[in-house]
Amino acid sequence: MASAQSIILHQYEGSPFAEKVRLALRLKNLAWSKVDIPPVMPKPDLMPLTGGYRRTPVLQIGADIYCDTALILRHLEARFPDNALVTAGQEGTHCMISSWTDKQWFQTSVGIVFGANIDRLPDALKKDREAMTGRDFSPEGMKARLPMLKDQWRAQLSWLEERLEAGRGAGSGQWLFGAHPGMSDVHAHMNIWFVLKNVPDFAKTCLQETPRVQDWFDRISESKGQEPETLTGEEALKLAREASPRLLAASAGTEPQGLRPGERIAITPDDMVPNWVTGELVSAHPNKLTLYKVDGAIETLHIHFPRAGYLVKRVED
């Protein structure tokens, strides 16, 4: 039975970023619950937790809400250190790798998945992604870019093959870094999973050209973990309303904009049409920012965001 201490993932099964978190949960063998949310707006049971942040997934533990997969993974690793996915010598490396997998490589993957399936995709999905990103999802444009994106995707896949070959020469080679699967493996897995699920013929052809990646992908995909409990959105909201966030000191370091706790600020991802989430600043640090009393959300929540990949501004009265 889920409680205020439970890991709750707000997700949908086809989400590649949710799959990234699910893989980390399996590798760490953590108990967790899931709330299945719509892949497109509206998301009525999610908005009271995020104040308008709409991306998938979102992590909830009681009255603490973690937005963005990069922050979710960092928090899970810090709060649940057993079966560590970041070992000595890898600190920071996986964050740099995720910047590539989540942006450059993922945008290529999205173009391939949409371009190859554009005639079969629901209109609601295409309109939702156009509104979110401001990009052209017309069939003509998507199909025209598809051959060039396939070239790019194959080139990026080859980087993993080179990394695994180099590791093999150093006496390891089973995983991207070290003798055990780690956070970098979690990041790299996502794009292959996404394209293989949606454009299987193309992905299989590329994997035949990269046998070390094929072997690595098969092994990490076989990772087993605990089966999640399924919750409704209403149950998750009830847990959030009845819980209190973890104690967090009101603090800020040497902020470039001079932000201070108690100020009203707004934050949005930097790679989509601005969708500002506005609230009272609790703490601000180089890699995390926490809001309280967020507009449109349950007032007592602490809602956490990463800093890299996000725009932050002070809200003037």
C-alpha positions in Angstrom: 0.0 0.0 0.0 1.5 3.3 -1.1 2.3 5.9 1.6 3.9 9.3 2.0 7.3 7.5 1.8 6.5 5.7 -1.5 8.2 6.4 -4.8 5.4 7.3 -7.2 6.1 7.7 -10.9 3.6 9.7 -13.0 4.2 8.2 -16.4 2.8 6.4 -19.5 4.2 3.2 -20.9 5.4 4.5 -24.2 7.3 7.4 -22.7 11.1 7.0 -23.4 12.0 9.2 -20.4 9.7 7.2 -18.2 11.5 4.1 -19.4 14.8 5.6 -18.4 13.5 6.0 -14.8 11.9 2.6 -14.9 15.2 1.1 -15.9 17.0 2.8 -13.0 14.3 1.6 -10.6 14.9 -2.0 -11.8 18.7 -1.7 -11.5 18.4 -0.3 -8.0 15.6 -2.9 -7.2 13.5 -0.2 -5.6 9.8 -0.7 -4.7 7.7 1.9 -6.5 4.2 2.8 -7.6 3.0 4.2 -10.9 0.2 6.6 -11.9 -0.6 6.4 -15.6 -1.1 9.8 -17.1 -2.2 10.9 -20.6 0.6 11.4 -23.2 -1.1 14.7 -24.2 -2.8 17.6 -22.5 -5.0 18.0 -20.5 -3.5 16.2 -17.5 -5.9 17.1 -14.8 -4.4 14.9 -12.0 -0.9 16.0 -12.7 -1.2 19.8 -12.8 -2.1 20.2 -9.1 1.3 18.5 -8.4 3.4 20.6 -10.8 1.7 24.0 -11.3 1.6 23.5 -15.0 4.8 21.6 -15.8 3.6 19.0 -18.3 6.5 16.8 -19.3 6.6 13.1 -18.5 7.7 11.6 -16.1 7.2 13.3 -12.7 8.3 11.8 -9.5 6.4 12.1 -6.3 7.5 11.1 -2.8 4.9 12.4 -0.4 4.7 16.2 -0.8 8.0 16.5 -2.7 7.6 16.6 -6.5 10.6 16.2 -8.8 10.3 17.5 -12.3 12.6 16.4 -15.2 14.2 13.0 -15.6 17.7 14.2 -14.9 16.8 15.5 -11.5 14.6 12.4 -10.8 17.6 10.2 -11.4 20.0 12.3 -9.3 17.5 12.3 -6.4 16.9 8.6 -6.5 20.6 7.9 -6.4 21.2 10.3 -3.5 18.2 9.2 -1.4 18.5 5.5 -2.1 22.3 4.8 -2.3 22.1 1.0 -2.3 22.9 -0.6 -5.7 24.6 2.6 -6.7 24.5 3.6 -10.3 27.2 6.4 -9.9 30.5 5.1 -8.6 33.8 6.8 -7.8 35.3 8.4 -10.9 32.0 8.7 -12.7 30.7 11.8 -10.9 29.5 14.4 -13.4 30.3 12.2 -16.4 26.8 10.7 -16.6 25.3 14.2 -16.5 27.3 15.3 -19.5 26.3 12.1 -21.3 22.6 12.7 -20.5 22.8 16.2 -22.0 23.7 14.5 -25.3 21.2 11.5 -25.0 18.3 13.7 -23.9 18.7 16.6 -26.4 20.8 16.0 -29.5 20.2 12.2 -29.9 16.7 12.3 -28.6 15.6 15.0 -31.1 17.0 12.8 -33.8 15.0 9.8 -32.4 11.8 11.8 -32.2 12.2 12.9 -35.8 12.6 9.3 -36.9 9.7 7.9 -34.8 7.3 10.6 -35.9 8.6 10.7 -39.5 8.2 6.9 -39.9 4.8 6.8 -38.3 3.3 10.2 -39.1 0.4 8.9 -41.2 -0.7 6.7 -38.3 -0.2 9.1 -35.4 -3.4 10.5 -33.8 -4.0 14.1 -34.7 -4.3 15.0 -31.0 -0.7 13.8 -30.4 0.7 15.8 -33.4 -1.1 19.0 -32.4 0.0 18.6 -28.8 3.7 18.2 -29.7 3.4 21.1 -32.1 2.0 23.3 -29.4 4.6 22.2 -26.9 7.7 22.5 -29.1 6.7 25.1 -31.7 8.1 22.7 -34.4 6.6 21.6 -37.7 5.0 18.2 -37.4 3.4 18.2 -40.9 3.7 14.9 -42.8 5.6 16.5 -45.6 8.2 18.0 -43.4 8.6 15.0 -41.2 9.0 12.6 -44.2 11.5 14.9 -45.9 13.8 14.9 -42.9 13.6 11.2 -42.2 16.5 9.9 -44.4 18.8 12.6 -43.0 17.9 11.9 -39.4 18.5 8.2 -39.9 22.0 9.0 -41.0 22.5 11.1 -37.8 21.0 8.4 -35.5 23.2 5.7 -37.0 26.3 7.9 -36.5 25.5 8.5 -32.8 24.9 4.8 -32.2 28.4 4.2 -33.5 29.8 6.2 -30.6 28.5 3.6 -28.2 30.1 0.9 -30.2 33.4 2.7 -30.0 33.1 3.2 -26.3 32.3 -0.5 -25.7 35.2 -1.5 -27.9 37.6 0.8 -25.9 36.3 -0.6 -22.6 36.9 -4.1 -23.8 40.5 -3.3 -24.6 40.9 -2.0 -21.0 39.7 -5.2 -19.5 36.0 -4.5 -19.1 33.7 -3.6 -22.0 30.5 -5.1 -20.7 29.2 -1.7 -19.7 30.0 1.8 -20.8 32.0 2.6 -17.7 33.2 -0.1 -15.4 32.2 -3.7 -14.6 28.6 -2.9 -13.6 25.7 -1.1 -15.3 25.6 2.5 -14.2 23.8 5.8 -14.8 25.5 6.3 -18.2 24.1 3.0 -19.4 20.7 4.1 -18.2 21.0 7.3 -20.3 22.3 5.6 -23.4 19.6 2.9 -23.3 16.7 5.2 -23.8 17.0 6.2 -27.5 17.6 2.6 -28.7 14.5 1.5 -26.7 12.4 4.3 -28.2 13.4 3.7 -31.8 13.4 -0.1 -31.6 9.8 0.1 -30.1 8.5 2.3 -32.9 10.7 1.8 -36.0 11.9 -1.7 -35.4 13.3 -2.5 -38.9 15.6 0.5 -39.0 16.8 0.0 -35.4 17.5 -3.7 -35.9 19.5 -3.0 -39.0 21.6 -0.4 -37.1 22.2 -2.9 -34.3 23.4 -5.5 -36.7 26.2 -3.1 -37.6 27.0 -2.5 -34.0 27.3 -6.0 -32.4 28.7 -4.8 -29.1 25.8 -2.3 -28.7 23.4 -5.1 -29.5 24.9 -7.4 -26.8 25.0 -4.5 -24.3 21.4 -3.5 -25.0 20.1 -7.0 -24.7 21.8 -7.5 -21.3 20.6 -4.2 -19.8 17.1 -4.7 -21.1 16.9 -8.0 -19.3 17.4 -6.3 -15.9 14.7 -7.4 -13.4 13.2 -5.4 -10.5 10.1 -5.0 -8.4 6.8 -4.8 -10.1 5.0 -1.5 -9.4 1.8 -0.9 -7.6 -0.8 1.0 -9.7 -2.4 4.1 -8.2 -5.0 6.4 -9.5 -4.4 10.1 -9.9 -6.8 10.8 -7.1 -5.0 8.5 -4.7 -1.6 10.2 -5.5 -3.2 13.7 -5.0 -4.6 12.6 -1.6 -1.2 11.4 -0.5 0.3 14.7 -1.5 -2.3 16.8 0.3 -1.9 14.8 3.5 1.9 14.8 3.6 4.5 17.4 4.4 7.7 18.0 2.3 11.1 17.0 3.7 12.7 19.7 5.7 14.8 22.0 3.5 16.7 25.0 4.6 15.9 28.3 2.9 19.1 29.1 1.1 20.8 30.4 -2.0 24.4 30.6 -3.0 26.0 33.1 -5.2 23.1 33.3 -7.7 24.0 35.2 -10.9 20.6 36.9 -10.8 20.8 37.5 -7.1 17.8 35.3 -6.4 16.9 34.9 -2.7 14.5 32.7 -0.7 11.0 34.1 -0.4 11.1 35.8 -3.8 8.5 34.9 -6.5 10.2 33.3 -9.5 9.2 31.5 -12.6 10.9 28.6 -14.4 10.4 26.8 -17.8 12.4 24.3 -19.9 14.6 26.1 -22.5 13.8 23.8 -25.4 10.0 24.3 -25.8 7.4 27.0 -26.0 7.7 28.8 -22.7 5.4 27.2 -20.0 6.3 29.1 -16.9 5.8 27.6 -13.5 5.6 30.3 -10.8 6.1 30.1 -7.1 8.0 31.2 -4.0 11.7 30.3 -4.0 12.7 28.0 -1.1 16.3 27.2 -2.2 18.5 27.8 -5.2 21.7 26.0 -5.9 23.7 25.4 -9.1 22.0 22.1 -9.9 18.6 22.4 -8.2 15.9 24.9 -7.5 12.9 24.4 -5.2 9.6 26.2 -5.2 6.7 26.5 -2.7 3.2 28.0 -2.9 3.2 27.3 -6.6 0.5 28.9 -8.7 -2.1 26.2 -9.7 -0.6 23.5 -7.5 -1.3 22.2 -4.0 0.1 25.0 -1.8 2.1 22.9 0.6 4.2 21.1 -1.9 7.9 21.5 -2.6 8.4 21.3 -6.3 11.9 20.7 -7.4 13.6 21.5 -10.8 17.0 21.1 -12.3 18.9 24.2 -13.4 20.7 23.0 -16.6 18.2 23.1 -19.5 15.8 25.6 -17.7 15.2 29.3 -17.8 14.6 31.1 -14.5 13.4 34.7 -14.0 12.3 36.9 -11.1 8.6 37.7 -11.1 8.0 41.4 -10.5 5.0 42.4 -8.4 
